[in-house]
Amino acid sequence: MKGRLIAFLGIFCIAVLIVSGAYAQGKPDKPGKSGTEWIEFWGDLTGGQPVNGCCPNAGPSPPYRMCLNFAVGTHPAGTWYDGHLFINNYGAGKNRQYIVQFWTDDNDVAIKIIGGVIDFDKTTKVLMVTFTDELCVDMNTGQPITDVTFTLVRRPY
């Protein structure tokens, strides 16, 4: 009887841990962990502003104003957009890259770029990702738009 009680309690504890893990919020990516960060782009993507709570895996994706220095559909190069931003690590280990997604509320503009060379300074908590001739894809259609070159910087604000 004692053995069954111990087994039941063990299974019950494991079930509680699994359920509580399923409801846990996704952790934000370094360097911000939480709070406000300065997120800046320069190159084919341009923008810089303080952003609060970027970018946990489960969202929400914060508002961001960005200029795309390349044409997207019927929109000319150099157009500024108010939209939403998602940036985070992509992959793991030696093949780790970075992902940048940006879209407008009406999804008229929705882009995704994966790649970059990641440089994270643990002392200053500044992340710099350099993208060189990386493919920019339309998130709505999956079709390539153009190759882009830009730098992304994330730092505490």
C-alpha positions as CSV (number, residue, x, y, z in Angstrom):
1,M,0.0,0.0,0.0
2,K,2.8,2.4,0.9
3,G,4.5,1.7,-2.5
4,R,1.3,2.6,-4.4
5,L,0.9,5.8,-2.4
6,I,4.5,6.8,-3.2
7,A,4.0,6.0,-6.9
8,F,0.8,8.0,-7.0
9,L,2.4,11.0,-5.3
10,G,5.4,10.8,-7.7
11,I,3.1,10.7,-10.8
12,F,1.0,13.5,-9.4
13,C,4.0,15.7,-8.8
14,I,5.3,15.1,-12.3
15,A,1.9,15.9,-13.8
16,V,1.8,19.2,-11.8
17,L,5.2,20.2,-13.2
18,I,4.2,19.4,-16.8
19,V,1.0,21.4,-16.5
20,S,2.7,24.4,-14.8
21,G,5.4,24.3,-17.5
22,A,2.8,24.4,-20.3
23,Y,1.3,27.6,-18.8
24,A,4.6,29.3,-18.3
25,Q,5.3,32.4,-20.3
26,G,8.1,32.1,-22.9
27,K,11.3,33.8,-21.8
28,P,12.5,36.8,-23.7
29,D,15.8,36.5,-25.6
30,K,19.0,38.2,-24.2
31,P,19.9,40.9,-23.6
32,G,16.6,42.4,-22.4
33,K,15.1,39.5,-20.4
34,S,12.4,42.0,-19.5
35,G,11.8,45.7,-19.5
36,T,12.9,48.3,-22.0
37,E,15.7,47.9,-24.6
38,W,17.0,50.1,-27.4
39,I,16.6,48.3,-30.7
40,E,18.2,49.9,-33.7
41,F,18.7,48.9,-37.4
42,W,20.8,50.6,-40.0
43,G,21.3,49.6,-43.6
44,D,18.5,48.2,-45.8
45,L,16.4,48.2,-42.6
46,T,16.5,51.5,-40.7
47,G,15.0,52.4,-37.3
48,G,15.8,53.0,-33.7
49,Q,13.6,53.3,-30.6
50,P,13.1,52.1,-27.1
51,V,11.0,48.9,-27.0
52,N,9.4,47.4,-24.0
53,G,9.1,43.6,-23.6
54,C,10.8,42.4,-26.8
55,C,10.6,39.6,-27.8
56,P,9.3,36.6,-26.0
57,N,8.7,33.5,-28.1
58,A,5.0,33.5,-27.3
59,G,4.5,37.2,-28.1
60,P,3.2,39.8,-28.0
61,S,5.3,41.5,-30.6
62,P,5.8,45.2,-29.7
63,P,5.1,48.1,-32.0
64,Y,8.0,49.4,-34.0
65,R,8.5,52.1,-36.7
66,M,10.9,51.0,-39.5
67,C,12.0,52.2,-42.9
68,L,12.6,49.6,-45.6
69,N,15.2,50.8,-48.0
70,F,14.0,48.4,-50.7
71,A,10.7,48.0,-52.6
72,V,8.1,45.7,-51.1
73,G,5.3,45.0,-53.6
74,T,3.9,48.3,-54.8
75,H,5.6,50.2,-51.9
76,P,8.8,52.1,-53.0
77,A,12.1,51.9,-51.3
78,G,12.6,54.3,-48.4
79,T,9.0,54.0,-47.1
80,W,8.5,54.2,-43.3
81,Y,6.0,51.8,-41.7
82,D,4.3,51.5,-38.3
83,G,4.2,47.8,-37.6
84,H,5.3,45.1,-35.2
85,L,8.7,43.5,-34.6
86,F,9.9,40.1,-33.6
87,I,13.6,39.4,-33.2
88,N,15.2,36.4,-31.6
89,N,17.8,33.6,-31.9
90,Y,17.2,31.1,-34.6
91,G,18.7,27.6,-34.3
92,A,21.3,26.5,-31.8
93,G,24.9,25.7,-31.4
94,K,27.4,26.4,-34.2
95,N,24.6,27.0,-36.7
96,R,22.8,29.6,-34.5
97,Q,21.5,32.5,-36.5
98,Y,19.1,35.4,-35.8
99,I,15.6,36.0,-37.1
100,V,14.0,39.4,-37.8
101,Q,10.3,39.6,-38.6
102,F,8.4,42.9,-39.2
103,W,4.8,43.3,-40.3
104,T,2.1,46.0,-40.5
105,D,-1.3,45.6,-38.9
106,D,-3.0,45.0,-42.2
107,N,-0.1,42.5,-43.2
108,D,0.3,44.6,-46.4
109,V,4.0,44.5,-45.5
110,A,5.3,41.4,-43.8
111,I,9.0,40.4,-44.0
112,K,11.3,37.8,-42.6
113,I,15.1,37.6,-42.6
114,I,17.1,34.7,-41.1
115,G,20.9,34.7,-40.8
116,G,23.5,37.2,-39.6
117,V,26.7,37.0,-37.6
118,I,25.9,37.3,-33.9
119,D,28.2,39.2,-31.5
120,F,27.0,39.4,-27.9
121,D,29.1,41.3,-25.3
122,K,28.3,39.8,-21.9
123,T,29.8,42.7,-20.0
124,T,27.8,45.5,-21.6
125,K,24.9,43.2,-22.6
126,V,25.0,44.6,-26.1
127,L,23.9,42.3,-29.0
128,M,25.0,43.2,-32.5
129,V,24.0,41.1,-35.5
130,T,25.4,41.8,-38.9
131,F,23.3,40.6,-41.9
132,T,25.2,40.6,-45.2
133,D,23.3,39.7,-48.4
134,E,20.6,37.7,-46.5
135,L,17.4,36.7,-48.2
136,C,14.3,38.8,-47.3
137,V,11.1,36.8,-47.7
138,D,7.5,37.9,-47.9
139,M,5.8,36.3,-44.9
140,N,2.4,36.2,-46.6
141,T,3.5,34.3,-49.7
142,G,6.9,32.8,-48.8
143,Q,8.3,34.4,-51.9
144,P,11.7,36.1,-51.9
145,I,11.8,39.9,-52.1
146,T,15.5,40.7,-52.3
147,D,18.8,40.2,-50.5
148,V,19.4,42.7,-47.7
149,T,22.4,44.0,-45.7
150,F,21.9,45.7,-42.4
151,T,23.0,45.7,-38.7
152,L,20.8,45.1,-35.7
153,V,21.8,46.4,-32.2
154,R,20.0,45.5,-29.0
155,R,21.1,47.0,-25.7
156,P,19.6,47.9,-22.3
157,Y,17.8,51.2,-22.4
